[in-house]
């Protein structure tokens, strides 16, 4: 009987030790979650696809288009996740041609907007994995 109890405890403890790890805590954009090269590619894509409405300095050229820099960025982006912004841009831009760009292009544009607004770059590229992107909160950029 004693061996059975010992064996049962061993199996139970091993099972607990082998339980799947909890998901990592959400990351912050302040940790440098994309590369400078991605931001540069995003700038080129923004210039080709977005600047006609949002301006070449991410400041809207018409009232019906939101600015994507300065106060407008802080109000609409800080506290959201990169996944929320990526999904919104991918599913709504450009108007009447939604999802007309590749997912990596959409993500690079989002990254460009982040970098333009002083979110720091890092040394690892970011991929358009929506579940991962939803874990990265957009933090207030350093001044």
FIVEX-948152 format. One record per residue: z, y, x of N, C-alpha, C in turn; residue in one letter; residue number from 0. Coordinates in nm, 3 decimals. Layout:
<sites>
site n_zz=Z&n_yy=Y&n_xx=X&ca_zz=Z&ca_yy=Y&ca_xx=X&c_zz=Z&c_yy=Y&c_xx=X&aa=A&i=NUM
...
</sites>
This chain:
<sites>
site n_zz=0.000&n_yy=-0.119&n_xx=0.083&ca_zz=0.000&ca_yy=0.000&ca_xx=0.000&c_zz=0.000&c_yy=0.125&c_xx=0.087&aa=X&i=0
site n_zz=0.081&n_yy=0.123&n_xx=0.192&ca_zz=0.092&ca_yy=0.238&ca_xx=0.279&c_zz=-0.042&c_yy=0.269&c_xx=0.345&aa=X&i=1
site n_zz=-0.118&n_yy=0.162&n_xx=0.383&ca_zz=-0.249&ca_yy=0.182&ca_xx=0.443&c_zz=-0.345&c_yy=0.245&c_xx=0.343&aa=X&i=2
site n_zz=-0.335&n_yy=0.203&n_xx=0.217&ca_zz=-0.422&ca_yy=0.259&ca_xx=0.113&c_zz=-0.396&c_yy=0.408&c_xx=0.095&aa=X&i=3
site n_zz=-0.270&n_yy=0.446&n_xx=0.093&ca_zz=-0.234&ca_yy=0.587&ca_xx=0.077&c_zz=-0.284&c_yy=0.666&c_xx=0.197&aa=X&i=4
site n_zz=-0.266&n_yy=0.612&n_xx=0.316&ca_zz=-0.312&ca_yy=0.678&ca_xx=0.438&c_zz=-0.464&c_yy=0.692&c_xx=0.436&aa=X&i=5
site n_zz=-0.532&n_yy=0.585&n_xx=0.398&ca_zz=-0.679&ca_yy=0.590&ca_xx=0.393&c_zz=-0.726&c_yy=0.691&c_xx=0.288&aa=X&i=6
site n_zz=-0.659&n_yy=0.694&n_xx=0.174&ca_zz=-0.697&ca_yy=0.788&ca_xx=0.069&c_zz=-0.677&c_yy=0.932&c_xx=0.115&aa=X&i=7
site n_zz=-0.565&n_yy=0.957&n_xx=0.183&ca_zz=-0.540&ca_yy=1.092&ca_xx=0.235&c_zz=-0.645&c_yy=1.130&c_xx=0.339&aa=X&i=8
site n_zz=-0.681&n_yy=1.035&n_xx=0.425&ca_zz=-0.783&ca_yy=1.060&ca_xx=0.527&c_zz=-0.917&c_yy=1.095&c_xx=0.462&aa=X&i=9
site n_zz=-0.958&n_yy=1.018&n_xx=0.363&ca_zz=-1.083&ca_yy=1.044&ca_xx=0.293&c_zz=-1.079&c_yy=1.180&c_xx=0.224&aa=X&i=10
site n_zz=-0.968&n_yy=1.210&n_xx=0.160&ca_zz=-0.953&ca_yy=1.337&ca_xx=0.092&c_zz=-0.961&c_yy=1.453&c_xx=0.191&aa=X&i=11
site n_zz=-0.891&n_yy=1.444&n_xx=0.302&ca_zz=-0.894&ca_yy=1.551&ca_xx=0.402&c_zz=-1.033&c_yy=1.566&c_xx=0.463&aa=X&i=12
site n_zz=-1.099&n_yy=1.455&n_xx=0.491&ca_zz=-1.235&ca_yy=1.463&ca_xx=0.546&c_zz=-1.330&c_yy=1.525&c_xx=0.445&aa=X&i=13
site n_zz=-1.313&n_yy=1.490&n_xx=0.321&ca_zz=-1.398&ca_yy=1.546&ca_xx=0.217&c_zz=-1.380&c_yy=1.696&c_xx=0.204&aa=X&i=14
site n_zz=-1.257&n_yy=1.742&n_xx=0.215&ca_zz=-1.230&ca_yy=1.885&ca_xx=0.209&c_zz=-1.291&c_yy=1.953&c_xx=0.330&aa=X&i=15
site n_zz=-1.276&n_yy=1.894&n_xx=0.445&ca_zz=-1.332&ca_yy=1.951&ca_xx=0.567&c_zz=-1.484&c_yy=1.957&c_xx=0.563&aa=X&i=16
site n_zz=-1.546&n_yy=1.870&n_xx=0.486&ca_zz=-1.691&ca_yy=1.866&ca_xx=0.481&c_zz=-1.747&c_yy=1.942&c_xx=0.362&aa=X&i=17
site n_zz=-1.659&n_yy=2.006&n_xx=0.286&ca_zz=-1.706&ca_yy=2.084&ca_xx=0.170&c_zz=-1.800&c_yy=2.193&c_xx=0.219&aa=X&i=18
site n_zz=-1.899&n_yy=2.227&n_xx=0.137&ca_zz=-1.993&ca_yy=2.332&ca_xx=0.180&c_zz=-1.921&c_yy=2.462&c_xx=0.210&aa=X&i=19
site n_zz=-1.967&n_yy=2.528&n_xx=0.312&ca_zz=-1.907&ca_yy=2.656&ca_xx=0.349&c_zz=-1.935&c_yy=2.758&c_xx=0.240&aa=X&i=20
site n_zz=-1.842&n_yy=2.846&n_xx=0.220&ca_zz=-1.863&ca_yy=2.952&ca_xx=0.123&c_zz=-1.973&c_yy=3.044&c_xx=0.174&aa=X&i=21
site n_zz=-2.043&n_yy=3.105&n_xx=0.081&ca_zz=-2.148&ca_yy=3.198&ca_xx=0.121&c_zz=-2.088&c_yy=3.310&c_xx=0.203&aa=X&i=22
site n_zz=-2.166&n_yy=3.356&n_xx=0.300&ca_zz=-2.120&ca_yy=3.465&ca_xx=0.384&c_zz=-2.100&c_yy=3.590&c_xx=0.299&aa=X&i=23
site n_zz=-2.007&n_yy=3.670&n_xx=0.340&ca_zz=-1.983&ca_yy=3.795&ca_xx=0.269&c_zz=-2.108&c_yy=3.882&c_xx=0.277&aa=X&i=24
site n_zz=-2.131&n_yy=3.963&n_xx=0.176&ca_zz=-2.249&ca_yy=4.051&ca_xx=0.180&c_zz=-2.247&c_yy=4.137&c_xx=0.305&aa=X&i=25
site n_zz=-2.366&n_yy=4.156&n_xx=0.359&ca_zz=-2.381&ca_yy=4.237&ca_xx=0.480&c_zz=-2.403&c_yy=4.382&c_xx=0.440&aa=X&i=26
site n_zz=-2.398&n_yy=4.465&n_xx=0.538&ca_zz=-2.423&ca_yy=4.608&ca_xx=0.518&c_zz=-2.544&c_yy=4.649&c_xx=0.601&aa=X&i=27
site n_zz=-2.620&n_yy=4.742&n_xx=0.549&ca_zz=-2.735&ca_yy=4.793&ca_xx=0.623&c_zz=-2.694&c_yy=4.861&c_xx=0.753&aa=X&i=28
site n_zz=-2.568&n_yy=4.901&n_xx=0.764&ca_zz=-2.521&ca_yy=4.968&ca_xx=0.885&c_zz=-2.517&c_yy=4.875&c_xx=1.005&aa=X&i=29
site n_zz=-2.531&n_yy=4.743&n_xx=0.981&ca_zz=-2.527&ca_yy=4.646&ca_xx=1.090&c_zz=-2.661&c_yy=4.630&c_xx=1.161&aa=X&i=30
site n_zz=-2.763&n_yy=4.705&n_xx=1.120&ca_zz=-2.894&ca_yy=4.693&ca_xx=1.183&c_zz=-2.962&c_yy=4.564&c_xx=1.142&aa=X&i=31
site n_zz=-3.005&n_yy=4.556&n_xx=1.017&ca_zz=-3.057&ca_yy=4.430&ca_xx=0.961&c_zz=-3.209&c_yy=4.419&c_xx=0.963&aa=X&i=32
site n_zz=-3.276&n_yy=4.516&n_xx=1.025&ca_zz=-3.422&ca_yy=4.513&ca_xx=1.037&c_zz=-3.459&c_yy=4.570&c_xx=1.174&aa=X&i=33
site n_zz=-3.587&n_yy=4.560&n_xx=1.211&ca_zz=-3.629&ca_yy=4.610&ca_xx=1.342&c_zz=-3.700&c_yy=4.744&c_xx=1.330&aa=X&i=34
site n_zz=-3.703&n_yy=4.813&n_xx=1.441&ca_zz=-3.776&ca_yy=4.940&ca_xx=1.448&c_zz=-3.925&c_yy=4.916&c_xx=1.424&aa=X&i=35
site n_zz=-3.977&n_yy=4.804&n_xx=1.474&ca_zz=-4.118&ca_yy=4.771&ca_xx=1.454&c_zz=-4.150&c_yy=4.755&c_xx=1.305&aa=X&i=36
site n_zz=-4.061&n_yy=4.693&n_xx=1.230&ca_zz=-4.082&ca_yy=4.680&ca_xx=1.085&c_zz=-4.086&c_yy=4.817&c_xx=1.019&aa=X&i=37
site n_zz=-3.999&n_yy=4.906&n_xx=1.062&ca_zz=-3.998&ca_yy=5.041&ca_xx=1.005&c_zz=-4.128&c_yy=5.114&c_xx=1.037&aa=X&i=38
site n_zz=-4.181&n_yy=5.094&n_xx=1.156&ca_zz=-4.308&ca_yy=5.157&ca_xx=1.193&c_zz=-4.422&c_yy=5.102&c_xx=1.106&aa=X&i=39
site n_zz=-4.425&n_yy=4.970&n_xx=1.089&ca_zz=-4.528&ca_yy=4.910&ca_xx=1.001&c_zz=-4.511&c_yy=4.960&c_xx=0.858&aa=X&i=40
site n_zz=-4.387&n_yy=4.976&n_xx=0.814&ca_zz=-4.361&ca_yy=5.030&ca_xx=0.681&c_zz=-4.408&c_yy=5.174&c_xx=0.667&aa=X&i=41
site n_zz=-4.395&n_yy=5.251&n_xx=0.774&ca_zz=-4.444&ca_yy=5.389&ca_xx=0.772&c_zz=-4.595&c_yy=5.395&c_xx=0.754&aa=X&i=42
site n_zz=-4.666&n_yy=5.306&n_xx=0.821&ca_zz=-4.812&ca_yy=5.300&ca_xx=0.805&c_zz=-4.848&c_yy=5.259&c_xx=0.663&aa=X&i=43
site n_zz=-4.778&n_yy=5.160&n_xx=0.609&ca_zz=-4.805&ca_yy=5.114&ca_xx=0.472&c_zz=-4.768&c_yy=5.223&c_xx=0.371&aa=X&i=44
site n_zz=-4.659&n_yy=5.293&n_xx=0.396&ca_zz=-4.619&ca_yy=5.403&ca_xx=0.308&c_zz=-4.726&c_yy=5.512&c_xx=0.308&aa=X&i=45
site n_zz=-4.774&n_yy=5.548&n_xx=0.424&ca_zz=-4.877&ca_yy=5.651&ca_xx=0.435&c_zz=-5.003&c_yy=5.610&c_xx=0.358&aa=X&i=46
site n_zz=-5.039&n_yy=5.483&n_xx=0.365&ca_zz=-5.161&ca_yy=5.435&ca_xx=0.299&c_zz=-5.144&c_yy=5.415&c_xx=0.149&aa=X&i=47
site n_zz=-5.022&n_yy=5.385&n_xx=0.103&ca_zz=-5.003&ca_yy=5.344&ca_xx=-0.036&c_zz=-4.910&c_yy=5.430&c_xx=-0.119&aa=X&i=48
site n_zz=-4.825&n_yy=5.509&n_xx=-0.056&ca_zz=-4.717&ca_yy=5.576&ca_xx=-0.129&c_zz=-4.716&c_yy=5.728&c_xx=-0.116&aa=X&i=49
site n_zz=-4.762&n_yy=5.777&n_xx=-0.001&ca_zz=-4.750&ca_yy=5.920&ca_xx=0.030&c_zz=-4.825&c_yy=6.009&c_xx=-0.069&aa=X&i=50
site n_zz=-4.929&n_yy=5.956&n_xx=-0.133&ca_zz=-5.003&ca_yy=6.036&ca_xx=-0.230&c_zz=-4.916&c_yy=6.085&c_xx=-0.345&aa=X&i=51
site n_zz=-4.812&n_yy=6.010&n_xx=-0.377&ca_zz=-4.720&ca_yy=6.049&ca_xx=-0.485&c_zz=-4.584&c_yy=6.094&c_xx=-0.432&aa=X&i=52
site n_zz=-4.533&n_yy=6.022&n_xx=-0.332&ca_zz=-4.398&ca_yy=6.049&ca_xx=-0.283&c_zz=-4.395&c_yy=6.143&c_xx=-0.164&aa=X&i=53
site n_zz=-4.511&n_yy=6.187&n_xx=-0.115&ca_zz=-4.517&ca_yy=6.281&ca_xx=-0.005&c_zz=-4.507&c_yy=6.215&c_xx=0.131&aa=X&i=54
site n_zz=-4.563&n_yy=6.280&n_xx=0.232&ca_zz=-4.562&ca_yy=6.222&ca_xx=0.365&c_zz=-4.426&c_yy=6.230&c_xx=0.433&aa=X&i=55
site n_zz=-4.335&n_yy=6.308&n_xx=0.381&ca_zz=-4.197&ca_yy=6.315&ca_xx=0.432&c_zz=-4.100&c_yy=6.260&c_xx=0.328&aa=X&i=56
site n_zz=-4.152&n_yy=6.176&n_xx=0.240&ca_zz=-4.075&ca_yy=6.113&ca_xx=0.132&c_zz=-4.015&c_yy=6.213&c_xx=0.035&aa=X&i=57
site n_zz=-4.071&n_yy=6.332&n_xx=0.033&ca_zz=-4.029&ca_yy=6.434&ca_xx=-0.063&c_zz=-4.141&c_yy=6.449&c_xx=-0.165&aa=X&i=58
site n_zz=-4.110&n_yy=6.423&n_xx=-0.288&ca_zz=-4.208&ca_yy=6.418&ca_xx=-0.395&c_zz=-4.295&c_yy=6.542&c_xx=-0.401&aa=X&i=59
site n_zz=-4.422&n_yy=6.519&n_xx=-0.434&ca_zz=-4.514&ca_yy=6.632&ca_xx=-0.448&c_zz=-4.533&c_yy=6.671&c_xx=-0.594&aa=X&i=60
site n_zz=-4.472&n_yy=6.597&n_xx=-0.685&ca_zz=-4.481&ca_yy=6.628&ca_xx=-0.828&c_zz=-4.352&c_yy=6.583&c_xx=-0.896&aa=X&i=61
site n_zz=-4.311&n_yy=6.653&n_xx=-1.002&ca_zz=-4.183&ca_yy=6.621&ca_xx=-1.065&c_zz=-4.173&c_yy=6.480&c_xx=-1.124&aa=X&i=62
site n_zz=-4.285&n_yy=6.418&n_xx=-1.158&ca_zz=-4.278&ca_yy=6.285&ca_xx=-1.218&c_zz=-4.256&c_yy=6.174&c_xx=-1.114&aa=X&i=63
site n_zz=-4.263&n_yy=6.208&n_xx=-0.985&ca_zz=-4.242&ca_yy=6.109&ca_xx=-0.879&c_zz=-4.113&c_yy=6.141&c_xx=-0.806&aa=X&i=64
site n_zz=-4.024&n_yy=6.044&n_xx=-0.791&ca_zz=-3.897&ca_yy=6.073&ca_xx=-0.723&c_zz=-3.915&c_yy=6.090&c_xx=-0.573&aa=X&i=65
site n_zz=-3.835&n_yy=6.179&n_xx=-0.519&ca_zz=-3.826&ca_yy=6.189&ca_xx=-0.373&c_zz=-3.749&c_yy=6.068&c_xx=-0.323&aa=X&i=66
site n_zz=-3.773&n_yy=6.031&n_xx=-0.199&ca_zz=-3.710&ca_yy=5.912&ca_xx=-0.142&c_zz=-3.630&c_yy=5.946&c_xx=-0.016&aa=X&i=67
site n_zz=-3.599&n_yy=6.073&n_xx=0.001&ca_zz=-3.524&ca_yy=6.117&ca_xx=0.117&c_zz=-3.414&c_yy=6.214&c_xx=0.076&aa=X&i=68
site n_zz=-3.321&n_yy=6.236&n_xx=0.168&ca_zz=-3.215&ca_yy=6.333&ca_xx=0.145&c_zz=-3.123&c_yy=6.297&c_xx=0.030&aa=X&i=69
site n_zz=-3.093&n_yy=6.397&n_xx=-0.051&ca_zz=-3.000&ca_yy=6.378&ca_xx=-0.163&c_zz=-3.051&c_yy=6.271&c_xx=-0.261&aa=X&i=70
site n_zz=-3.181&n_yy=6.272&n_xx=-0.287&ca_zz=-3.238&ca_yy=6.172&ca_xx=-0.379&c_zz=-3.215&c_yy=6.031&c_xx=-0.326&aa=X&i=71
site n_zz=-3.230&n_yy=6.011&n_xx=-0.196&ca_zz=-3.202&ca_yy=5.880&ca_xx=-0.136&c_zz=-3.056&c_yy=5.844&c_xx=-0.153&aa=X&i=72
site n_zz=-2.969&n_yy=5.937&n_xx=-0.117&ca_zz=-2.826&ca_yy=5.908&ca_xx=-0.126&c_zz=-2.785&c_yy=5.872&c_xx=-0.269&aa=X&i=73
site n_zz=-2.840&n_yy=5.941&n_xx=-0.366&ca_zz=-2.804&ca_yy=5.917&ca_xx=-0.506&c_zz=-2.858&c_yy=5.784&c_xx=-0.558&aa=X&i=74
site n_zz=-2.982&n_yy=5.753&n_xx=-0.527&ca_zz=-3.048&ca_yy=5.636&ca_xx=-0.586&c_zz=-3.041&c_yy=5.509&c_xx=-0.501&aa=X&i=75
site n_zz=-3.006&n_yy=5.520&n_xx=-0.374&ca_zz=-3.011&ca_yy=5.403&ca_xx=-0.286&c_zz=-2.876&c_yy=5.358&c_xx=-0.232&aa=X&i=76
site n_zz=-2.790&n_yy=5.450&n_xx=-0.194&ca_zz=-2.661&ca_yy=5.414&ca_xx=-0.135&c_zz=-2.580&c_yy=5.333&c_xx=-0.237&aa=X&i=77
site n_zz=-2.525&n_yy=5.220&n_xx=-0.191&ca_zz=-2.446&ca_yy=5.134&ca_xx=-0.277&c_zz=-2.527&c_yy=5.024&c_xx=-0.346&aa=X&i=78
site n_zz=-2.656&n_yy=5.039&n_xx=-0.350&ca_zz=-2.743&ca_yy=4.934&ca_xx=-0.404&c_zz=-2.766&c_yy=4.831&c_xx=-0.294&aa=X&i=79
site n_zz=-2.838&n_yy=4.725&n_xx=-0.326&ca_zz=-2.873&ca_yy=4.629&ca_xx=-0.221&c_zz=-3.019&c_yy=4.646&c_xx=-0.184&aa=X&i=80
site n_zz=-3.051&n_yy=4.601&n_xx=-0.065&ca_zz=-3.191&ca_yy=4.604&ca_xx=-0.023&c_zz=-3.273&c_yy=4.519&c_xx=-0.119&aa=X&i=81
site n_zz=-3.215&n_yy=4.411&n_xx=-0.168&ca_zz=-3.285&ca_yy=4.326&ca_xx=-0.264&c_zz=-3.320&c_yy=4.398&c_xx=-0.393&aa=X&i=82
site n_zz=-3.228&n_yy=4.479&n_xx=-0.444&ca_zz=-3.256&ca_yy=4.555&ca_xx=-0.566&c_zz=-3.373&c_yy=4.651&c_xx=-0.545&aa=X&i=83
site n_zz=-3.373&n_yy=4.721&n_xx=-0.433&ca_zz=-3.478&ca_yy=4.818&ca_xx=-0.407&c_zz=-3.611&c_yy=4.749&c_xx=-0.379&aa=X&i=84
site n_zz=-3.609&n_yy=4.641&n_xx=-0.303&ca_zz=-3.730&ca_yy=4.563&ca_xx=-0.275&c_zz=-3.790&c_yy=4.512&c_xx=-0.406&aa=X&i=85
site n_zz=-3.708&n_yy=4.453&n_xx=-0.490&ca_zz=-3.756&ca_yy=4.397&ca_xx=-0.616&c_zz=-3.813&c_yy=4.505&c_xx=-0.707&aa=X&i=86
site n_zz=-3.747&n_yy=4.620&n_xx=-0.713&ca_zz=-3.795&ca_yy=4.730&ca_xx=-0.795&c_zz=-3.931&c_yy=4.779&c_xx=-0.745&aa=X&i=87
site n_zz=-3.941&n_yy=4.806&n_xx=-0.615&ca_zz=-4.066&ca_yy=4.857&ca_xx=-0.558&c_zz=-4.179&c_yy=4.756&c_xx=-0.578&aa=X&i=88
site n_zz=-4.151&n_yy=4.631&n_xx=-0.550&ca_zz=-4.252&ca_yy=4.525&ca_xx=-0.561&c_zz=-4.302&c_yy=4.511&c_xx=-0.705&aa=X&i=89
site n_zz=-4.214&n_yy=4.527&n_xx=-0.801&ca_zz=-4.250&ca_yy=4.505&ca_xx=-0.941&c_zz=-4.298&c_yy=4.630&c_xx=-1.015&aa=X&i=90
site n_zz=-4.296&n_yy=4.745&n_xx=-0.948&ca_zz=-4.336&ca_yy=4.867&ca_xx=-1.019&c_zz=-4.431&c_yy=4.959&c_xx=-0.941&aa=X&i=91
site n_zz=-4.458&n_yy=4.927&n_xx=-0.816&ca_zz=-4.542&ca_yy=5.015&ca_xx=-0.734&c_zz=-4.661&c_yy=4.941&c_xx=-0.676&aa=X&i=92
site n_zz=-4.769&n_yy=5.008&n_xx=-0.657&ca_zz=-4.801&ca_yy=5.136&ca_xx=-0.718&c_zz=-4.823&c_yy=5.120&c_xx=-0.868&aa=X&i=93
site n_zz=-4.806&n_yy=5.227&n_xx=-0.945&ca_zz=-4.824&ca_yy=5.216&ca_xx=-1.089&c_zz=-4.962&c_yy=5.159&c_xx=-1.123&aa=X&i=94
site n_zz=-4.962&n_yy=5.068&n_xx=-1.216&ca_zz=-5.082&ca_yy=5.000&ca_xx=-1.265&c_zz=-5.144&c_yy=4.905&c_xx=-1.161&aa=X&i=95
site n_zz=-5.076&n_yy=4.885&n_xx=-1.050&ca_zz=-5.122&ca_yy=4.789&ca_xx=-0.949&c_zz=-5.002&c_yy=4.719&c_xx=-0.886&aa=X&i=96
site n_zz=-4.901&n_yy=4.691&n_xx=-0.970&ca_zz=-4.778&ca_yy=4.626&ca_xx=-0.924&c_zz=-4.811&c_yy=4.495&c_xx=-0.855&aa=X&i=97
site n_zz=-4.731&n_yy=4.463&n_xx=-0.754&ca_zz=-4.746&ca_yy=4.339&ca_xx=-0.677&c_zz=-4.884&c_yy=4.325&c_xx=-0.612&aa=X&i=98
site n_zz=-4.950&n_yy=4.437&n_xx=-0.588&ca_zz=-5.082&ca_yy=4.432&ca_xx=-0.525&c_zz=-5.074&c_yy=4.423&c_xx=-0.373&aa=X&i=99
site n_zz=-4.957&n_yy=4.442&n_xx=-0.317&ca_zz=-4.935&ca_yy=4.430&ca_xx=-0.173&c_zz=-4.857&c_yy=4.302&c_xx=-0.146&aa=X&i=100
site n_zz=-4.861&n_yy=4.255&n_xx=-0.026&ca_zz=-4.782&ca_yy=4.137&ca_xx=0.011&c_zz=-4.633&c_yy=4.168&c_xx=0.013&aa=X&i=101
site n_zz=-4.552&n_yy=4.066&n_xx=-0.008&ca_zz=-4.406&ca_yy=4.087&ca_xx=-0.008&c_zz=-4.356&c_yy=4.149&c_xx=0.122&aa=X&i=102
site n_zz=-4.410&n_yy=4.107&n_xx=0.236&ca_zz=-4.363&ca_yy=4.165&ca_xx=0.362&c_zz=-4.401&c_yy=4.312&c_xx=0.371&aa=X&i=103
site n_zz=-4.517&n_yy=4.349&n_xx=0.316&ca_zz=-4.558&ca_yy=4.491&ca_xx=0.316&c_zz=-4.461&c_yy=4.572&c_xx=0.230&aa=X&i=104
site n_zz=-4.428&n_yy=4.521&n_xx=0.112&ca_zz=-4.330&ca_yy=4.591&ca_xx=0.027&c_zz=-4.197&c_yy=4.606&c_xx=0.100&aa=X&i=105
site n_zz=-4.153&n_yy=4.499&n_xx=0.163&ca_zz=-4.025&ca_yy=4.506&ca_xx=0.234&c_zz=-4.033&c_yy=4.606&c_xx=0.349&aa=X&i=106
site n_zz=-4.144&n_yy=4.608&n_xx=0.422&ca_zz=-4.158&ca_yy=4.704&ca_xx=0.532&c_zz=-4.154&c_yy=4.848&c_xx=0.481&aa=X&i=107
site n_zz=-4.210&n_yy=4.872&n_xx=0.364&ca_zz=-4.202&ca_yy=5.007&ca_xx=0.305&c_zz=-4.058&c_yy=5.043&c_xx=0.273&aa=X&i=108
site n_zz=-3.984&n_yy=4.949&n_xx=0.214&ca_zz=-3.842&ca_yy=4.973&ca_xx=0.186&c_zz=-3.768&c_yy=5.000&c_xx=0.317&aa=X&i=109
site n_zz=-3.798&n_yy=4.922&n_xx=0.419&ca_zz=-3.734&ca_yy=4.940&ca_xx=0.550&c_zz=-3.768&c_yy=5.078&c_xx=0.606&aa=X&i=110
site n_zz=-3.891&n_yy=5.121&n_xx=0.592&ca_zz=-3.931&ca_yy=5.254&ca_xx=0.638&c_zz=-3.847&c_yy=5.362&c_xx=0.568&aa=X&i=111
site n_zz=-3.830&n_yy=5.348&n_xx=0.438&ca_zz=-3.749&ca_yy=5.446&ca_xx=0.363&c_zz=-3.606&c_yy=5.446&c_xx=0.415&aa=X&i=112
site n_zz=-3.551&n_yy=5.328&n_xx=0.441&ca_zz=-3.416&ca_yy=5.320&ca_xx=0.497&c_zz=-3.409&c_yy=5.387&c_xx=0.633&aa=X&i=113
site n_zz=-3.504&n_yy=5.355&n_xx=0.720&ca_zz=-3.503&ca_yy=5.410&ca_xx=0.856&c_zz=-3.525&c_yy=5.561&c_xx=0.855&aa=X&i=114
site n_zz=-3.616&n_yy=5.608&n_xx=0.771&ca_zz=-3.641&ca_yy=5.752&ca_xx=0.759&c_zz=-3.513&c_yy=5.826&c_xx=0.723&aa=X&i=115
site n_zz=-3.429&n_yy=5.760&n_xx=0.645&ca_zz=-3.302&ca_yy=5.818&ca_xx=0.600&c_zz=-3.186&c_yy=5.782&c_xx=0.693&aa=X&i=116
site n_zz=-3.218&n_yy=5.748&n_xx=0.816&ca_zz=-3.121&ca_yy=5.729&ca_xx=0.925&c_zz=-3.040&c_yy=5.600&c_xx=0.919&aa=X&i=117
site n_zz=-3.084&n_yy=5.502&n_xx=0.839&ca_zz=-3.019&ca_yy=5.370&ca_xx=0.845&c_zz=-3.061&c_yy=5.309&c_xx=0.979&aa=X&i=118
site n_zz=-2.967&n_yy=5.259&n_xx=1.059&ca_zz=-3.002&ca_yy=5.212&ca_xx=1.193&c_zz=-3.081&c_yy=5.080&c_xx=1.193&aa=X&i=119
site n_zz=-3.173&n_yy=5.071&n_xx=1.288&ca_zz=-3.248&ca_yy=4.948&ca_xx=1.310&c_zz=-3.165&c_yy=4.856&c_xx=1.399&aa=X&i=120
site n_zz=-3.201&n_yy=4.729&n_xx=1.396&ca_zz=-3.136&ca_yy=4.630&ca_xx=1.480&c_zz=-3.240&c_yy=4.555&c_xx=1.561&aa=X&i=121
site n_zz=-3.209&n_yy=4.431&n_xx=1.596&ca_zz=-3.300&ca_yy=4.354&ca_xx=1.680&c_zz=-3.354&c_yy=4.228&c_xx=1.612&aa=X&i=122
site n_zz=-3.325&n_yy=4.211&n_xx=1.484&ca_zz=-3.375&ca_yy=4.093&ca_xx=1.412&c_zz=-3.459&c_yy=4.138&c_xx=1.294&aa=X&i=123
site n_zz=-3.578&n_yy=4.078&n_xx=1.279&ca_zz=-3.662&ca_yy=4.116&ca_xx=1.165&c_zz=-3.604&c_yy=4.066&c_xx=1.033&aa=X&i=124
site n_zz=-3.630&n_yy=4.140&n_xx=0.930&ca_zz=-3.586&ca_yy=4.106&ca_xx=0.795&c_zz=-3.704&c_yy=4.043&c_xx=0.721&aa=X&i=125
site n_zz=-3.677&n_yy=3.937&n_xx=0.648&ca_zz=-3.782&ca_yy=3.868&ca_xx=0.573&c_zz=-3.766&c_yy=3.894&c_xx=0.424&aa=X&i=126
site n_zz=-3.873&n_yy=3.880&n_xx=0.347&ca_zz=-3.864&ca_yy=3.907&ca_xx=0.203&c_zz=-3.802&c_yy=3.792&c_xx=0.122&aa=X&i=127
site n_zz=-3.685&n_yy=3.750&n_xx=0.163&ca_zz=-3.607&ca_yy=3.647&ca_xx=0.093&c_zz=-3.514&c_yy=3.721&c_xx=-0.003&aa=X&i=128
site n_zz=-3.550&n_yy=3.723&n_xx=-0.131&ca_zz=-3.478&ca_yy=3.805&ca_xx=-0.229&c_zz=-3.329&c_yy=3.773&c_xx=-0.234&aa=X&i=129
site n_zz=-3.293&n_yy=3.645&n_xx=-0.227&ca_zz=-3.150&ca_yy=3.609&ca_xx=-0.232&c_zz=-3.075&c_yy=3.666&c_xx=-0.113&aa=X&i=130
site n_zz=-3.135&n_yy=3.662&n_xx=0.005&ca_zz=-3.073&ca_yy=3.721&ca_xx=0.124&c_zz=-3.065&c_yy=3.873&c_xx=0.110&aa=X&i=131
site n_zz=-3.174&n_yy=3.934&n_xx=0.065&ca_zz=-3.179&ca_yy=4.080&ca_xx=0.053&c_zz=-3.076&c_yy=4.131&c_xx=-0.048&aa=X&i=132
site n_zz=-3.047&n_yy=4.052&n_xx=-0.150&ca_zz=-2.947&ca_yy=4.093&ca_xx=-0.249&c_zz=-2.805&c_yy=4.094&c_xx=-0.192&aa=X&i=133
site n_zz=-2.787&n_yy=4.038&n_xx=-0.073&ca_zz=-2.655&ca_yy=4.034&ca_xx=-0.010&c_zz=-2.633&c_yy=4.150&c_xx=0.087&aa=X&i=134
site n_zz=-2.736&n_yy=4.232&n_xx=0.107&ca_zz=-2.726&ca_yy=4.341&ca_xx=0.204&c_zz=-2.714&c_yy=4.474&c_xx=0.131&aa=X&i=135
site n_zz=-2.596&n_yy=4.529&n_xx=0.132&ca_zz=-2.572&ca_yy=4.656&ca_xx=0.065&c_zz=-2.619&c_yy=4.773&c_xx=0.152&aa=X&i=136
site n_zz=-2.678&n_yy=4.871&n_xx=0.089&ca_zz=-2.724&ca_yy=4.990&ca_xx=0.159&c_zz=-2.605&c_yy=5.084&c_xx=0.177&aa=X&i=137
site n_zz=-2.569&n_yy=5.104&n_xx=0.302&ca_zz=-2.452&ca_yy=5.186&ca_xx=0.335&c_zz=-2.494&c_yy=5.331&c_xx=0.361&aa=X&i=138
site n_zz=-2.397&n_yy=5.419&n_xx=0.354&ca_zz=-2.422&ca_yy=5.559&ca_xx=0.387&c_zz=-2.461&c_yy=5.566&c_xx=0.533&aa=X&i=139
site n_zz=-2.574&n_yy=5.633&n_xx=0.562&ca_zz=-2.617&ca_yy=5.641&ca_xx=0.702&c_zz=-2.524&c_yy=5.729&c_xx=0.784&aa=X&i=140
site n_zz=-2.517&n_yy=5.702&n_xx=0.915&ca_zz=-2.435&ca_yy=5.789&ca_xx=1.000&c_zz=-2.497&c_yy=5.929&c_xx=1.005&aa=X&i=141
site n_zz=-2.416&n_yy=6.027&n_xx=1.022&ca_zz=-2.465&ca_yy=6.166&ca_xx=1.027&c_zz=-2.512&c_yy=6.202&c_xx=1.164&aa=X&i=142
</sites>
